[in-house]
Amino acid sequence: MTASPSTLEALREMVRRDSGIILSEEQDHLVGLRLRPLVASCKLNTIDELVRLAHDDGTNDVRRLVVSALATNETSFFRDAPCFRALREVVVPELVRARSGERKLRVWSAACSSGQEIYSVAMLLADAFPHVMGWDVELAATDLCREMVERTKSGTYTQLEVNRGLPVRYLARFFEPKRSEWTLLPELRAKVSASVLNLTRPWPALKKVDLVLLRNVLIYFDDATKLAIMTRLRSVLAPDGFLVVGAAESPRQICNWFEAEAMAGGFVAYRHRPDAHEGERERRMR
Ligand SMILES: C[S@@+](CC[C@H](N)C(=O)[O-])C[C@H]1O[C@@H](n2cnc3c(N)ncnc32)[C@H](O)[C@@H]1O
């Protein structure tokens, strides 16, 4: 299913404006594939009609669905093994040591898709740091797409999804079968709160976060959007917190506020650069 060049251009602009996602002309074929089900469910015949409807849509519902359909939601449990190894062996132990007095831990999966990322963290904590689950633990998951947030809340996954990256012993220990699907145990789901948050719009007031997972989403944005997100992250990440991005992403491509900390397996996490804050303090004092 194709669309006219002017429709495709209007669509790219709509998606950029609403989500920050940059769609290139080379991705026009993807647009057809991803919008076809929405064209059918809106009882329309063409993408041109759908985009017109999205533009004229007073409630913004169709427009939201169009943008959601064009976001890439690819994810899996324990995606990127070196990342989860570093979380287990270095990042979480360090945070647990630092927070053992206040017994509070906050983790944020900032583009959570259907929730496998935040539940992977929940299972990692329950398995390797069971005493921490008795602390005040907040595992927040946010995404642009309402449908993804609802899926995260449900904590329910198909056989195909649990076959991707989830160790069998975790499936047996942390899930219960529900008809042909699998649902995380209520005690793990209770630690996770999921909500809609568009990273490119002003964020609500957030508490300081000890570990931010911002993985595989910066790649879709232009540099100005990445910089705006890093600026907000700077005040949300706890002074001794960790920022984790995707393997193909780096905050250092856009700002020098975070320094890389190399860990086993070639994995890199980011932390506030102390001298970046020194500079900021000096500027404020001047
Ligand atoms: C490829 S998935 C990454 C999921 C997970 N972080 C991972 O690495 O497996 C990208 C997610 O970013 C979300 N996303 C795209 N633009 C966004 C925005 N402006 N604000 C919040 N989330 C966004 C998409 O809806 C999608 O679920």
The ligand as a Gaussian input file, in Angstrom:
#p B3LYP/6-31G(d) Opt

LIG

0 1
 C       12.827000       0.009000      19.924000
 S       11.783000       0.281000      21.295000
 C       12.930000       0.107000      22.630000
 C       12.341000      -0.648000      23.793000
 C       13.320000      -0.956000      24.925000
 N       13.849000       0.237000      25.506000
 C       14.429000      -1.847000      24.436000
 O       15.560000      -1.373000      24.269000
 O       14.181000      -3.025000      24.203000
 C       11.559000       2.050000      21.188000
 C       10.402000       2.557000      22.003000
 O       10.496000       3.988000      22.074000
 C        9.196000       4.512000      22.072000
 N        9.248000       5.934000      21.694000
 C        9.453000       6.473000      20.473000
 N        9.388000       7.811000      20.527000
 C        9.154000       8.130000      21.823000
 C        8.968000       9.366000      22.516000
 N        9.024000      10.538000      21.880000
 N        8.721000       9.321000      23.833000
 C        8.654000       8.128000      24.501000
 N        8.819000       6.939000      23.898000
 C        9.062000       6.935000      22.575000
 C        8.453000       3.633000      21.092000
 O        7.062000       3.696000      21.290000
 C        9.038000       2.259000      21.394000
 O        8.246000       1.545000      22.292000

